[in-house]
């Protein structure tokens, strides 16, 4: 890679652990991962941008992505909808990640359904791999993908976090529906 990407890092304490939020200087979200999985995030960044393609430095002010994620954890589930993201995935991965953002809050889909939604019904395994390579968890809601039988399947942050995120979204969505009724 001919130039280096400079990313601003911010920790966000949540009910299920500390998130590390990485944004570029234009305010686009580039990566989100749990502090206890920072090594995985750095490995993904190196894969996408080259071994020396990214420099990290602490953010000097709270970014829009950090504010939106904080609002999400406080119950404003739609705070993430308008965040600008930038990733370096393959065309197939970015197609899967776009489809993930289209899964409504409080809902889940299977890997098979996600594969059908992108027009590749036989690509369930590839969809699963793209889902697992998603650098912007929560905002690109890979936690909303479950097994065909409705079971919780792998999540990079662990199944306990996946379960919490799904319950958080379900409860907030039900509360919003009751409020508007």
N, C-alpha and C positions, 0 to 999 in steps of 0.2 A: 504494500500500500504506500502511495507516494506522500501522503500527509497524515498527520496524527490527529485523532479526534480527542478533544479535551472535554471531559465530563465532570460535572459538579455532583458531589455526593452529599446526601442528607440522610440521616437516620430518622425513622419515625417509630415511636413506641406505640404499639397496638395491643389490644387485648390478647393476642396470640403470639406475641413476640415482636422483635424489632425488625422493621423493614429497612433495607438500604435502597434509596431512590437515586437513580442516576439520570441526569438531564444534560442536554447539550447547552451551549451558550445561547441558543435561540429559544430555549425553554421547552424543547421537544423531549418527551420522555423516551429514554433509550433502554433502560433496564430497571427492573425491580426484583429484588430477591430478599430472602430472610438472611439476617446477619449470620446465622449459624450455617448458611449455605453459600457464603460469600465466595468460597473457593470455586464452586460450580459456576457462579456468575462470571467470575474472572476468566474461567476456562471458555465459557461461551463467547465472551467478548473477544478473546484471543482468536477463537475459531472464526468469528465474523469479521474482525478488523485486522487480523494479523497479530503476531506475538508482541509487537511493540506499537500497535496501532492506536492504543488508547492510553491517555494519562488521566488519572483521577485526582481531583483536589476537592477539599471541602467547600460547600456552597457558603457564600457570605450572607445570603438572605434566603428566606423561605420561598421556594419556587411554587408556581401554580400546580405542578403535579403533586407536590407534598401537601399543599392545602386541599386539593381535591381528594387525595387518599385519606387524609385526616377526616374530611367530611363524610366520606364513604363509611369509615369505621364508626362514626357518630350516628349513622343511620340514613344519611342522604345518599342513597345508592346511585342516583343519577348524576352525582358530582363528577363521575369519571367519563361520562358520555362524550363530552366535548374536548377532552384532552388530546393534544397533538402528540403523536408518537412517531418515532423513526427507528426502524430496525434494518438490519442488514441480512435478512434471511433470503432464501432462494425464492423464486417466483411461486413455487408450490407452497412453501411455508407461509409466505405472506398471504396467499389465498386462504389458507386454513385460518390464520390469525384474524383476517378480516371477517371470516364466517363466525369465529368465536365471539367477536364483538357484537354480532347480530343476534346472539342468543339473549332473549329477554331476561332481565333480572328476576330471580326467583324461579327460573325454569332450568331444566337440564335436558341434554340430548345425549344419545349414545354415539360412540365412534362411528357406527354404521350410518346413523342419521346425518352426522356431520359430513361424512364422505359423500352421501347422496346430495347434501346441500351444495357442495362445491362441484357437483357433476362428475364425481369419480367414485361411484358406488362400490367398486371392488378395491378401493385404496384404503381400507380401514387401518391396516398396519402403518402405512405411510402417514395417514392422518394422525395416528397415535404418536409416531415419531416427531412429526411437526409440532404437535401439541406439547410434547415433552421438551422441545427445543425453544419454546416460547420464552423470550427474555423479559416480557412485561406481564408477569402474572398479576392477577386481580383485575387490572385494567383490560387486558386481553384475557377474558375469564376462562382459562383452561380448567378451572375447578368445576365448571358447569358441565363437563363431559364425564359421563358415567358408563358403566358396563351395560351391555344389551339387556341383562337381567335386572337392571336397576341398582346393582351393587356399586359401591364406591370403589374406584380403581385408582391406580397410582396418581400421586400429586407430588411435585417436586418439594413442596414444603411439608409433606407428611399428611397422612389421612386424617389425623386429628384436626389439622388446620383446614383441610378441605371440608370436613364435616362442619366445622365452626362457620366457615364462609357461607356454605349453603344454608345453614340454619339462620345465620344473620340476615341473609338476603330474603329468605322465606318469611321470617318474622317481620322484617321492615316492610316487605311488599304487602303482607296481610294487614299490617297496621295502617299503611297508606290507603288500602282499599276500604278499610273500616272508616277512616277519616273522611273519605270522599263520598261515602254512602249516605 
